[in-house]
Amino acid sequence: MVRADGTRHPLAHDERGGFTGLVAPIPGDGAERTVFAKRGMSGHLVLSVQASPPLVDTVTAQEGVLTLGGTFRAPASTAGEPYELVLHNQYGMEFSYPVTRDGDRFEASFEPVLPEPFGGRTSLPQGRWWPTLRPADRGGSTAGLLGVDRGAPVQLMAPVLASGPHAITVLGRRMRVEARLHDRMALVCDPVLSPHDRSHYAQRVARDVTYPAQRALPVKDVVVYDAFKGNGAGDSPRAIHEELLRRGEKLEHVWLVRDGRAEVPPTARAVQHGSLEAWELLARARYYVVNDSVPATFRRRPGQTVVQTWHGTPLKQIGYDFMHDYYTSPEVLEGLQHDSAQWSLLASPSSYATPILKRALGYQGEVIEAGSPRTDALVRPDAARIAEVRRRLGLPEGKKVVLYLPTWRENRLGWTGGYKLDLRIDLDAARRELGEDHVLLVRGHHKVGEQVREGVRDGFVVDVSRWPDTTDLLLVADVLISDYSSAIFDFALTDRPILLFTYDLEHYRDTLRGFTFDLEAKAPGPLLADSPSLIAAVRDADAVGAEYAAARAAFRAEFCDLDDGGATARVVDRMLGM
């Protein structure tokens, strides 16, 4: 191949499966395209006219760090800009990592983990991740999937094209770099659950043979914690775990986690939901502490104590109280009947919540009106914990922290699974009005699968959707924005401003879900129907907070009467005494 300047580039074929490669700019081409020479799937030489592709020719994976090296001829319009390596999956999620460049050479060296503010210390989720290279300031500029700058797809070339896959293990998850579609690079993240444990045969044996046999053996001094069906490692189970440690109880502490989604406390170990070990633990653990449903095939045995803490005071109608579509399924109601029959103790967060939870969840057993264990940290905040959370989230000093914590909506199904975030805040307007002295933390519900895609690059918006414990976020928040989430009951204990972004109030109340009380009459903060009024309320949060001080006090008196900072101790006293 003769270049425009007369130099020659031999298209030598490498015995390991590829050409040495050629990326030659097309002279005078305004679109800055190049001619890229490669070996096709058939073995023929292929000349591809395209934007200059990033070509990876070295891959190293060691001690949890993945390093990619190669060549990339950046377009002249972005030649001096910093670039980033971006990983995309089929659900529209993306995470980026820095790239260093030296001429036409580039290198990306990174741990394939989630950004700490987003998910704590957790690995990339399972699935196939496609890397691209793009200018660092091009990402996150558009809220939707269409129009997002995905960047230039990374391709593999000799010698790594034929020498993979390149394996690495990060936080218990096995990953590998391999070629897909002949030379397109993919980072494949395996499920944390082993291939043996997740097979249908192994699951059937565990359910029908192993679990019943283990239930016949003596119980062990083990506490199993399960928050949001393995999607978290916080809430009231976390408070109970810390109280048991404080007391020095000689117990083994285990968290059930679904596919590595949550960072568990260092004082416990994680076991994967659905693993054979999880079945054995559920059969023999002396204590099982949950805040949501138990597995459908779990059966409480003699000598075993199941503590149901639930996840907050219900504002939304739930269970047998629910008159709309979701919970009226016979299968769901039968599941509630089985679930509540396995509990030894229901810890009620308030006098108001007790009759509602018993009726709505079909529970006939013992109730302890103790308050919500997760709120103890809000009633008696620990300065060291707050400082550590702020450090890990990277919150700057001197800026007001606003936490947006909406619930999920059954009518907002995602197109690839889960539910949509349904973000109605005008982030551009919010940045203009609040960006200098505010930080906006956005936490989607654990059933929501979308990220915040817009405006996350300048530090104004921080997506904290998979942070392991919501209580941490409430501790550092100066203002809470929510809607119909039980978090408003918790945050009311701090006596800080609460803003209710209720843009769909009538539909949610009358059609979608329904409430357990008149929210409009008893709200601890203003009901705001649109983004401009919400932004204005955030800007004047101190004045709004003062205006609604009496409403918050009345709200606490009616719905938070048991939360005095000692709820966890009362629950643990009864739990150990059963």
Secondary structure, 3 states (H helix, E strand, C coil): CECCCCCECCCCEECCCEECCEEEECCCCCCCEEEEEEECCCCCEEEEEEECCCEEEEEEEECCEEEEEEECCCCHHHCCCCEEEEEECCCCCEEEEECEEECCEEEEEECCECCHHHHCCCECCCEEEEEEEEECCCCCCCCCCCCCCCCEECEECCCHHHCCCEEEEECCEEEEEEEECCCEEEEEECCCCCHHHHCHHHHHHHHHHHHHHHHCCCCEEEEEEEEHHHCECCHHHHHHHHHHHHHCCCCEEEEEECCCCCCCCCCCEEEECCCHHHHHHHHHEEEEEECCCCCCCCCCCCCCEEEECCCCCCCECCHHHCCCCCCCCHHHHHHHHHHHHCCCEEEECCCCHHHHHHHHHCCCCEEEECCCHHHHHHHCCCHHHHHHHHHHHCCCCCCEEEEECCCCCCCCECCCCCECCCCCCCHHHHHHHHCCCEEEEECCCCCECCCCCCCCCCCCEEECCCCCCHHHHHHHCCEEEECCCCHHHHHHHHCCCEEEECCCHHHHHHHHCCECCCHHHHCCCCEECCHHHHHHHHHCHHHHHHHCHHHHHHHHHHHCCCCCCCHHHHHHHHHHHC
